[in-house]
Amino acid sequence: MSIMRKILIGVGVVVAIGAVADTTVYYFTKGIAESATNFFATIASDGPEAAYRSASPAFQQAMSESDFTALANRAGLTRYMSASWPERKVENGQGSVSGTLTLDNDVALSPRCN
């Protein structure tokens, strides 16, 4: 087997392992991305109070409903239009996503969601 063929096989194996790793991370963070998108969509459609009530108990312990509502209104989250979560990772059994929220008038925010 020629050296060039061995190099190509080695590169192919590395690319395949990378693709499997990326697919695995995407698969295990898909639910988090969907939950984050739904959370922001709920703020826009039903208000911050409804989104707060759908949040985890840990989130609710970390922030009161009135503080969250004030923050959501100040940040303009009621004007949510879409979300993109290109950065996804799993660490210590917990997934997180980072990306861009687009509000009306093309305003963009960059949240991180766990």
N, C-alpha and C positions, 0 to 999 in steps of 0.2 A: 504494500500500500504506500502510495507516495506521501510525502510530507504535507503537500498541499491538501490532499484528500483528508488526512488526519486533522489538519487545522480546520477545514470546513465542517467536518463531523463534530469537532469540539465546539465550534461556534454555534452550530445547530443545536447541540445539547444545552448549551448555556441559554440560548434564546428560548428553547422549549421550557426549561425550568423557570425562567423569568415569566413566561406567559402563564404557566400554571400557578405561580405565586400571585401574579396580578389578578387572575381569575378567582382564586381562592379568597383574596382580600375583598374583591368586589362582591363576591357571593355573601360573605359573612357580614359585610357592612351595608348590604342592600336594604335591610330592614331599618337600619338607623337613618339612612338617607331618605327613605320613604316617610318615616316618622317625622323627621325634621321638616320635610317639605309640607306634610299634612299639618304640622303645628303652625307654621307660618301662614299657610292657606286658611286655617281656621281663624287666625287673628284677623285676616282681611275679610273673611265672609261673615263670621259670627261675633267678632270682637275679641279683644285681649282676655276678657273674663272667661269666655268659653275655652280659649286655648289654655289658660291657666288651670282650669278645672280638669283638662285632659292630661296635664303634665304629671310626671312621676311624683310620688310623695317626697323624694329627696329634693326635687326642684322646689316643691311647695314649702319645704322646711327651710330652704336656703333663701327664699324671697317671698314676701307677703304678696297677696293678690293686688293690693293697692299699689305697692311699689312696682310690681311687674306691669300693671296697667299704665302707670305713669311713664315707665321706661319705654314700653311699646308705642305709646302715643308720641313721646318725644322723638323717638327714632323713626317715626313714620311707618311703622310696620303694618298699619292698617291699609297702606297703599301697596302692599305686596302684589307682585305680578308673577314672578317665577323664581326658581332656584336651580342652581347647578352645584354638584358636589364632586369635583374632580379629585380632591385629596381625601383618601380613605385609608384608615389603618386600624390594626388590631394590636393592642398592647396589654399584656397581663389579663387577657380574657375580656377586655373591654374594647369596643369599637368606637371610633370617632370619625366624623366627616368635617371637612372644611370646604368652603366654596364661596359662591356669590349669590346674594339675594338681589333681585332686580325689583325695584319699586317703580311706580308710574313715573313718567318724565325721565326715564332711563337713569334713575338714581341707583347706584350699586353699593351694597354693603357686603362685608366679608366676615360672616360668623363662623364659629367653630362649635360643633354640636357633639356631645358625648351621649 
